[in-house]
Amino acid sequence: MPYWFFQWNDEIIKYLAMHGVTPEEFEFVVMHPMKLEKSRTTGRDIAKGQTQQGDFIACVYEWLDKDTILPITAFRPTKGD
């Protein structure tokens, strides 16, 4: 299992909460993705997968270095996402 450091701050945590996603869910999906993609608009990495509770989410993030991830946003994809 891969392991990376996640660069959390209060602003990012609040932003994810607005989308109904916790830091724990975000980290789990990024570390256990079902699918990896690149954003068509920003070129950022996107990990899609199921949380431990079975919810499907997409997590958008940037690499700060080879070991550190900066969470950007997360959402529950709609059909076609």
C-alpha positions as CSV (number, residue, x, y, z in Angstrom):
1,M,0.0,0.0,0.0
2,P,1.4,3.4,-0.9
3,Y,1.8,6.0,1.8
4,W,2.1,9.7,1.4
5,F,2.0,12.8,3.6
6,F,-1.1,14.9,3.2
7,Q,-0.8,18.7,3.7
8,W,-4.0,19.6,5.6
9,N,-5.1,23.0,6.8
10,D,-8.3,24.3,8.2
11,E,-9.4,25.9,4.9
12,I,-9.1,22.7,3.0
13,I,-10.8,20.7,5.7
14,K,-13.8,23.1,5.7
15,Y,-13.9,23.1,1.9
16,L,-14.1,19.3,1.8
17,A,-16.8,19.3,4.5
18,M,-18.9,21.5,2.2
19,H,-18.8,18.6,-0.2
20,G,-19.6,16.1,2.5
21,V,-16.1,14.6,2.5
22,T,-13.8,14.1,5.5
23,P,-10.0,14.1,5.4
24,E,-10.0,10.4,6.3
25,E,-12.2,9.6,3.4
26,F,-10.1,11.7,1.1
27,E,-6.9,9.9,2.2
28,F,-8.4,6.5,1.9
29,V,-9.5,7.0,-1.7
30,V,-6.2,8.5,-2.7
31,M,-4.3,5.6,-1.2
32,H,-6.8,3.0,-2.6
33,P,-8.1,4.4,-5.9
34,M,-10.3,2.4,-8.2
35,K,-9.3,4.8,-11.0
36,L,-6.7,7.5,-11.6
37,E,-7.2,10.3,-14.0
38,K,-6.0,13.8,-14.9
39,S,-8.4,16.8,-14.8
40,R,-9.2,18.0,-18.4
41,T,-9.3,21.6,-17.2
42,T,-6.4,21.9,-14.6
43,G,-4.2,18.8,-15.3
44,R,-4.4,17.9,-11.6
45,D,-4.5,14.3,-10.5
46,I,-7.9,12.8,-9.6
47,A,-8.3,9.6,-7.6
48,K,-11.8,8.0,-7.8
49,G,-12.9,5.2,-5.5
50,Q,-15.0,4.1,-2.6
51,T,-14.7,5.3,0.9
52,Q,-14.6,2.7,3.7
53,Q,-18.4,3.4,4.1
54,G,-18.9,2.5,0.4
55,D,-19.5,6.0,-0.9
56,F,-18.0,6.8,-4.3
57,I,-16.0,10.0,-4.4
58,A,-13.5,11.8,-6.6
59,C,-10.5,13.4,-5.0
60,V,-8.5,16.2,-6.7
61,Y,-5.0,16.9,-5.5
62,E,-1.5,18.2,-6.4
63,W,1.9,16.8,-5.7
64,L,4.1,19.1,-3.6
65,D,7.0,16.7,-3.9
66,K,7.4,12.9,-4.4
67,D,6.0,12.2,-0.9
68,T,3.5,15.0,-0.2
69,I,0.0,15.6,-1.5
70,L,-2.0,18.9,-1.3
71,P,-5.7,18.1,-1.3
72,I,-7.6,20.5,-3.5
73,T,-11.2,19.3,-3.5
74,A,-13.5,16.2,-3.5
75,F,-16.9,15.5,-4.9
76,R,-19.4,12.8,-5.5
77,P,-19.3,12.3,-9.3
78,T,-22.4,12.4,-11.3
79,K,-23.0,10.0,-14.2
80,G,-20.5,10.8,-16.9
81,D,-17.8,12.2,-14.5
